[in-house]
Amino acid sequence: MKKDLLKLAAVVGLLVICLALAGCGESRSPYAGTYRSVEPYVGKNYLDLDLKESGKGTWTLEGKTVEFTWVVNNGRIWIYTKTGAIIIVTPGEGGKMLSADMSADWHPGCPPSSCVTFRRVQ
């Protein structure tokens, strides 16, 4: 009985530590806002990106919206979709411009052929 209680306490303690660490990171304030792609995405309409300071956000194209969460780590914005995709965004011009790597591979920068550039509108 005592062992089970200690195991439960250890699991709860680790869970609390993991949650606390997940909440850590750089401030989202400089990047929170509304952005629009500089060019139409895949020759269609413009992409709208809304980053809320709470760490939630939306990505909208042609009336279809995808919700996600986001964090800032090592000067980059990491977008996590509910389906498991991770999009790495590199801010520029003090957060007025964002470059999203849509290649589905990790790159130190944003490959021009797979990059969507956003400009802050609000």
Secondary structure, DSSP 8 states (H G I E B T S, - for coil): -HHHHHHHHHHHHHHHHHHHHHH-SB-STTT-EEEEESS-GGGSS--EEEE-TTSEEEEEETTEEEEEEEEEETTEEEEEETTS-EEEEEEEGGGTEEEEE-SSS--SS--GGGEEEEEE--
